[in-house]
Amino acid sequence: MKYAVVLYDGMADYPVPALEGKTPMEVAKKPNFDMLGKKGEVGIVKTVADGIKPGSDVANLSVLGYDPVKYHKGRSPLEAANLGIKMAPDDVALRCNIVTLSDEENYDDKTMIDYSAGDISSEEAAEIIKTVNEHFGNDRLSFYSGVSYRHCLIVHHGTIDLGKMTPPHDISKRVVGPYISKSPNAKMLTDIMRESYKLLKDHPVNLKRIAEGKSPANSVWFWGEGTCTTLPSFESLYGVRASMISAVDLLNGIGFLAGMSRPHVEGTTGYIDTNFKGKAEAAVSEWKRGQDLVYLHFEAPDECGHRNEPFNKVRSIELIDELVLPVLLDYLKTTDGFKIMILPDHPTPIVTMTHASDPVPYMIYDSTNEKDSGVDSVNENSAKTTGNFVGFGPDLMKRFIG
């Protein structure tokens, strides 16, 4: 038996005015997804437990079968793991976004123009982070470059008691001052955020980007603090050899800690311009070399939700259906049997531009046990009508593998 999990990050949504009151899942043309849904199991699953802040870290841990209450020690340590960073027990990792802020003189009066610095390339970002590390790095602070705008800071002998370190994608188009931690423990970090604007506004990379009409990466922004964590291997829990295919350090870090193979795919960006087909082909290669389960993670729907891009969010769903599912199914149909599960990790509603905790629709298709789901098109509303509900997210993987 071969297994595929196709994770559309942030796909679930609320009714969108620009889509005539429908959700992107309802509007998107996704014949392959819906075909599988007609012959499979459709329902809703609560991936984010009550009292936990919704995010791709806790939600994907849940989908993979790991209880976030037990294993989640913060988002950034998961990303640090993929960067090969060895954390000491008293190290604290933080996500270090490079962002675009407006040009008011006082830092706290600036507006969060773009949490991704205009989808800055990893090569340009590495130059920015190099400058940041040269200026602010020391025996206690170490900066590491990641993918695009997503980077990592390690604070040696640090604390996670930092007050409210707000994710920048939660405050798009808002004045940043009210969202900067006032905790004395965070002062060293918030001082660096403020000073980084002076350091970076005239950086050669940014001057070139401005000349090209692109957004400058003119500030660092810290959030997602956490301490070192470990996970039992996925194979030890479920008895299958698994692979993770993703463009982002967070998912690859989870895969690393779970003992999953993590093939690199050229041209992956974490956005709608990613190499969709290349990721599907990499999944087939993983199965052919003996892996049992492949977890394909697509960041694009989530990014479109954060950016208030309803039509791009619809298109990202369609592109996965057009470029990914046919490649997977063409191969899987040649095997002795397969199961495929498709779902989002959490909603990223267009109207709020940030994550939500609502249960999400899921679909499980088993080629050896087709059934009539009673659903013609899989979406948030149709999934609720089936009566299938998984109240504890980590149980879904057990339900899938069986």
C-alpha positions in Angstrom: 0.0 0.0 0.0 1.2 3.5 -0.9 0.0 6.6 0.9 -0.1 10.2 -0.1 -1.0 13.2 2.0 -1.6 16.4 0.0 -1.7 19.3 2.4 -3.0 22.6 1.0 -1.8 25.0 3.7 -4.5 27.4 4.8 -6.9 26.4 2.1 -10.1 26.5 4.2 -11.8 29.9 4.4 -14.9 31.9 5.2 -17.3 33.3 2.5 -15.4 35.9 0.5 -17.2 39.0 -0.8 -15.0 39.2 -3.9 -16.0 35.6 -4.7 -19.8 36.4 -4.5 -20.0 35.1 -0.9 -18.4 31.7 -1.7 -15.1 30.2 -0.4 -12.1 29.6 -2.6 -12.7 25.8 -2.2 -16.3 26.3 -3.5 -15.1 28.4 -6.5 -12.0 26.5 -7.6 -12.3 24.0 -10.4 -10.8 20.9 -8.9 -12.1 17.8 -10.8 -9.5 15.4 -9.6 -9.9 16.3 -5.9 -13.7 16.1 -6.3 -13.6 12.8 -8.1 -11.6 11.3 -5.3 -14.0 12.8 -2.8 -17.1 11.3 -4.5 -15.6 7.8 -3.9 -13.9 8.4 -0.5 -14.6 9.6 3.0 -15.3 13.3 3.5 -15.6 15.0 6.8 -14.2 17.7 9.1 -11.3 17.5 11.5 -10.3 19.7 14.4 -6.6 20.2 13.8 -6.1 23.0 16.3 -7.1 22.2 19.9 -9.0 24.7 22.1 -6.6 27.1 23.8 -3.8 26.7 21.2 -3.0 29.6 18.8 -3.6 28.4 15.3 -0.6 28.1 13.1 1.0 25.8 10.5 3.3 24.4 13.2 0.7 23.0 15.6 -1.7 22.1 12.8 0.7 20.1 10.7 2.0 18.3 13.8 -1.6 17.4 14.4 -2.2 16.2 10.9 1.0 14.1 11.1 -0.3 12.4 14.2 1.7 14.3 16.9 -0.2 15.8 19.8 1.0 19.5 19.8 0.2 19.7 23.6 2.9 17.1 24.1 5.4 17.9 21.4 5.1 21.6 20.5 7.8 23.7 22.2 7.5 26.7 19.8 7.6 27.2 16.0 11.1 28.4 15.5 12.9 25.3 16.9 11.2 23.2 14.2 12.6 25.6 11.5 16.0 25.6 13.2 16.1 21.8 13.0 15.9 22.0 9.2 18.7 24.5 9.0 21.0 22.1 10.9 21.2 24.2 14.0 22.1 22.2 17.1 20.2 23.9 20.0 21.4 23.6 23.6 18.8 23.1 26.3 19.0 26.8 27.3 18.9 28.1 23.7 15.8 29.9 22.4 15.0 30.1 18.7 13.0 32.8 17.1 11.7 33.3 13.6 13.5 36.3 12.0 11.3 37.7 9.2 12.7 40.4 7.0 9.9 42.7 6.3 9.0 45.9 4.5 7.9 48.8 6.8 6.8 52.3 5.8 9.2 55.3 6.2 7.8 57.2 9.2 10.7 58.6 11.3 9.6 56.9 14.5 9.8 53.1 14.3 6.6 52.5 16.3 4.6 54.7 13.8 5.6 52.6 10.8 3.1 50.4 9.0 3.7 46.7 8.2 3.6 47.1 4.4 4.7 43.5 3.6 5.6 40.7 5.9 7.5 38.9 3.1 9.6 41.9 1.8 8.1 41.4 -1.6 8.8 37.7 -1.8 12.5 38.5 -1.6 14.8 35.9 -3.2 16.7 33.6 -0.9 20.0 34.9 -2.4 19.2 38.5 -1.7 17.9 37.6 1.8 21.2 35.8 2.6 23.0 39.1 2.0 20.7 40.9 4.3 21.0 38.3 7.0 24.8 38.3 6.6 24.8 42.1 7.3 22.5 41.7 10.3 24.6 39.0 11.8 27.8 41.0 11.3 26.2 44.0 13.0 24.1 42.4 15.8 25.6 38.9 16.1 27.8 38.1 19.1 28.5 35.3 21.6 24.8 35.4 22.6 23.0 36.0 19.3 23.4 34.0 16.1 21.5 34.6 12.9 20.9 32.0 10.2 19.5 32.5 6.7 16.6 30.4 5.4 14.2 30.6 2.5 13.0 33.9 1.1 11.9 36.1 4.0 12.0 33.3 6.6 15.1 33.2 8.8 16.2 32.2 12.3 17.8 33.8 15.4 19.3 31.7 18.2 19.5 33.4 21.6 22.0 31.5 23.7 21.1 31.3 27.4 17.7 32.9 26.5 14.2 32.9 27.8 10.8 32.4 26.1 9.2 34.8 28.6 9.2 37.6 26.1 5.7 39.0 26.2 3.7 39.1 23.0 5.9 38.7 20.0 3.4 39.2 17.2 3.7 37.3 13.9 4.1 40.0 11.2 1.5 38.3 8.9 -1.1 39.0 11.6 -0.6 42.8 11.3 -0.5 43.5 7.6 -1.2 47.1 6.8 -1.3 48.0 10.5 0.9 50.4 12.5 3.4 48.2 14.3 3.8 50.0 17.6 0.9 48.4 19.5 2.2 45.0 18.5 5.8 45.3 19.7 6.4 43.5 23.0 6.7 45.7 26.1 8.3 43.0 28.2 11.7 43.9 29.7 12.9 40.5 28.7 12.3 41.3 25.1 14.0 44.7 25.1 17.2 43.4 23.6 15.3 42.0 20.7 12.9 44.9 20.1 15.9 47.3 20.2 17.5 45.3 17.4 14.2 45.4 15.4 14.2 49.2 15.7 17.9 49.6 15.0 17.7 47.2 12.0 15.7 49.7 10.0 18.6 52.3 10.1 21.0 49.5 9.2 19.0 48.1 6.3 17.2 51.0 4.6 20.2 51.9 2.5 21.6 48.3 2.1 22.9 47.7 -1.4 20.3 44.9 -1.9 17.5 47.2 -1.0 18.7 50.1 -3.1 18.8 47.7 -6.1 15.3 46.4 -5.2 13.9 49.9 -4.9 15.4 50.9 -8.3 13.7 47.8 -9.8 10.3 48.8 -8.2 10.4 46.0 -5.6 9.8 46.2 -1.8 12.9 46.6 0.3 13.7 44.3 3.2 14.2 47.2 5.6 13.7 45.6 9.0 14.0 42.4 10.9 11.0 41.2 12.9 11.2 38.5 15.6 8.4 36.1 16.7 7.7 32.3 17.2 10.0 31.8 20.2 10.6 28.3 21.5 13.1 25.8 22.9 14.6 22.6 21.6 12.1 19.7 20.9 12.3 16.1 19.8 9.8 13.8 18.1 9.5 10.0 17.9 10.1 8.9 14.4 7.1 8.6 12.1 8.1 5.1 11.2 8.1 4.0 14.8 4.6 5.3 15.3 3.0 4.1 12.1 5.2 1.4 10.7 5.7 3.1 7.3 8.7 4.8 5.7 7.8 8.4 5.1 9.0 11.5 3.1 8.3 15.2 3.5 8.2 17.4 0.4 7.9 21.1 1.2 9.4 24.5 0.3 9.5 25.8 3.8 11.9 25.2 6.7 9.0 24.6 9.2 7.7 21.5 7.5 11.1 20.2 6.6 12.1 20.7 10.2 9.2 18.6 11.4 10.2 16.0 8.8 13.8 16.0 10.0 12.8 15.5 13.6 10.3 12.8 12.6 13.0 10.9 10.7 11.4 11.5 7.3 13.3 11.8 4.0 13.3 15.4 2.7 14.2 15.6 -1.0 15.0 19.0 -2.3 13.0 20.2 -5.3 14.4 23.0 -7.5 12.2 26.0 -8.0 10.1 25.7 -4.9 9.1 29.1 -3.4 6.2 28.6 -1.0 4.0 30.7 -3.2 1.8 30.4 -6.3 4.9 30.5 -8.6 6.3 27.3 -7.0 7.3 24.2 -9.0 4.1 22.3 -8.5 4.9 19.5 -11.0 8.4 19.1 -9.7 7.1 18.4 -6.2 4.7 15.8 -7.6 7.5 14.1 -9.6 9.7 14.1 -6.5 6.9 12.2 -4.7 6.8 9.6 -7.3 10.6 9.2 -7.1 10.3 8.7 -3.3 7.7 5.9 -3.8 9.8 4.3 -6.5 12.8 4.1 -4.2 10.8 2.3 -1.5 9.1 5.0 0.6 5.6 4.1 1.7 4.1 7.6 2.5 4.8 11.0 1.0 3.5 14.2 2.7 3.3 16.9 0.0 2.9 20.3 1.6 1.9 23.4 -0.5 2.2 26.8 1.1 0.6 28.8 -1.7 -3.1 28.9 -0.5 -1.9 30.2 3.0 0.3 32.9 1.5 -2.6 34.1 -0.7 -4.9 34.2 2.4 -2.4 36.4 4.3 -2.1 38.7 1.3 -5.8 39.1 0.7 -5.5 37.6 -2.8 -8.8 35.6 -3.3 -8.3 34.9 -7.0 -4.8 33.7 -6.5 -6.0 31.5 -3.7 -8.5 30.0 -6.0 -5.9 29.5 -8.7 -3.4 27.9 -6.2 -6.0 25.2 -5.4 -6.6 24.7 -9.2 -2.9 24.4 -9.9 -2.5 21.6 -7.4 -5.4 19.8 -9.0 -4.0 20.4 -12.6 -0.3 19.8 -12.0 0.1 17.6 -8.9 -2.8 15.2 -8.5 -2.6 13.8 -12.1 1.1 13.0 -11.7 0.4 11.3 -8.3 -2.6 9.3 -9.6 -0.9 8.2 -12.8 1.8 6.4 -10.7 -0.4 5.3 -7.8 -2.8 3.5 -10.2 0.1 1.2 -11.2 0.6 0.0 -7.6 -1.1 -2.8 -5.7 -3.3 -0.2 -3.8 -3.1 3.3 -2.4 -4.7 5.8 -0.1 -4.7 9.5 -0.6 -5.7 12.2 2.0 -6.3 15.8 1.0 -6.9 18.6 3.5 -5.8 22.0 4.7 -4.0 22.3 8.1 -6.1 25.3 9.2 -8.1 28.1 7.6 -6.4 31.3 6.5 -9.5 33.4 5.8 -9.2 36.2 3.2 -11.4 38.5 5.3 -9.1 38.3 8.3 -5.7 37.7 6.5 -4.5 35.4 9.3 -5.0 31.9 10.7 -8.2 30.6 12.3 -8.9 27.6 14.6 -12.1 26.3 12.9 -12.2 22.6 12.0 -11.3 21.9 8.3 -12.6 19.6 5.6 -10.7 16.4 4.9 -11.0 13.7 2.2 -9.6 10.1 2.4 -9.7 7.9 -0.7 -8.8 4.2 -0.6 -8.4 2.5 -4.0 -9.2 -0.9 -2.4 -12.4 0.3 -0.7 -14.3 2.9 -2.8 -17.6 4.2 -1.4 -20.2 6.8 -2.1 -19.5 9.8 0.1 -22.7 11.6 -1.0 -20.5 14.6 -1.8 -20.1 16.0 -5.3 -17.6 18.7 -4.4 -15.4 18.8 -1.4 -15.5 22.1 0.5 -16.1 23.5 4.0 -19.9 23.3 3.8 -20.3 19.9 2.0 -17.8 18.3 4.4 -20.1 19.2 7.4 -23.1 17.5 5.8 -21.5 14.1 6.0 -21.6 13.9 9.8 -18.0 12.6 9.9 -16.1 14.5 12.5 -12.6 13.9 14.0 -12.5 15.9 17.2 -8.8 15.2 18.0 -6.6 16.0 15.1 -3.8 13.5 15.7 -6.3 10.7 15.4 -6.7 11.4 11.7 -3.4 9.9 10.7 -4.4 6.7 12.5 -7.7 6.7 10.7 -5.8 7.2 7.4 -3.2 4.6 7.8 -5.5 2.2 9.5 
